[in-house]
Amino acid sequence: MKTSTRITEGLAEIEVPDSYAKKGPGTRSAGFYNAEQVLNRDITIAILSALKPKRYLDGFGGTGIRAIRVKKELGLDATVCDINPVSENIIRNNARINGTDICIIRDTFHSVVSGNLFDFIDVDPYGSTVPYLDAAIFSVKNRGYVATTATDLSVLTGSVGVKTRRRYNAFIGNNSHRHEMGLRLLVADVVKRAAALDRAAIPVVSFWHGHYYRAVFRIENGGSRADKALHSIGLLNRRRMFVSHYDDMDEGPVWTGKLQTSSVIREAINNRPAYVLSRNMAFLSSLLNEDLSILFFEITDMARFLGSSIPPMDSIITELENRSGQKAARTHFSNTGIKFGGTWDMVEEAFRLLTRS
Ligand SMILES: C[S@@+](CC[C@H](N)C(=O)[O-])C[C@H]1O[C@@H](n2cnc3c(N)ncnc32)[C@H](O)[C@@H]1O
């Protein structure tokens, strides 16, 4: 009887026990393979192709897919660790199938990173990354990188306010901007943790996808660099930022700086790693628009305030760009959101013009 499934992802072919080849979150078995994280891994490969770290660590191996792809597709030195002996066997088998010479360690994340050997540490456990972030930030080499996949979205987006306060010492309104607010809260948390260790964390790429957030940070030594990063953490108030229809409510503290390092993303796109799905590269490229503004103009909110229906999103963007001479673009945080460096009134004018005709 067949008990395992072969899966191809990028250039890697891996074998996972049938019961572990699950789609989506919710299983905690060893060797767990999450097909919904292909975009996460593709973007990691693309970013690594630009950063070219000397030593990559996947601290929570599962099937070993990340380290195998990093070695096979990019030729980088890759290590994978997992606490679970069943996972260790699955990873060893997968490394053999792919003929990849990766370092496989059965141990806890904390003991593996304590050797200070790595300049890219991937933190992709189940749920919150909070128990592991300090160790990753403390141990990574100067000018190295820490990547985190956080799945505690209900906490980060404020839907369980008491937990948001306890875990992140912040308030998030769980409103139409919650997905961007939640990502900005995650970034602020990493920046604060790094600052406490006299290190600066600078977001290289960060995004929301389905049930998780993903963010990669460059970590640099230096108290003054850390102080500079802390200056970009603050409260956001949608009434003051946009329009008086919103409640007068401070949310945060969250990260108010750039979510992406455009030079790295551009280099990753130019390198165009061969085995990364083109739709995932298009997603990566679209993230460059996220820094056109802090938060986005939510057109469903505007339609509600004006008591009007919503004109086609692309025509609002074209109208806005033509009238203002500034770039405007869709956001991945909302199907009806627009990133734009101008004011609410400018967007409302374009909106009204289109609904009049
Ligand atoms: C979500 S899976 C990892 C998925 C993998 N990173 C990927 O992209 O497919 C989590 C894995 O972390 C392992 N794990 C849990 N706690 C750990 C710890 N403290 N140290 C090392 N591994 C741990 C589990 O055994 C499990 O295999």
The ligand as an ORCA input file, in Angstrom:
! r2SCAN-3c Opt
* xyz 0 1
  C       5.641     24.348      9.960
  S       6.781     23.016     10.022
  C       8.048     23.670      9.064
  C       7.728     23.875      7.632
  C       8.930     24.175      6.776
  N       9.712     25.315      7.271
  C       8.474     24.412      5.331
  O       8.669     25.481      4.736
  O       7.865     23.484      4.759
  C       7.410     23.076     11.684
  C       8.500     22.060     12.030
  O       9.210     22.597     13.146
  C       9.601     21.539     14.004
  N       9.858     22.152     15.343
  C       8.930     22.538     16.256
  N       9.549     23.113     17.324
  C      10.884     23.112     17.053
  C      12.043     23.582     17.754
  N      11.935     24.191     18.930
  N      13.244     23.418     17.178
  C      13.356     22.820     15.960
  N      12.294     22.338     15.253
  C      11.071     22.490     15.792
  C       8.472     20.544     13.939
  O       8.947     19.256     14.266
  C       8.016     20.674     12.459
  O       8.585     19.693     11.648
*
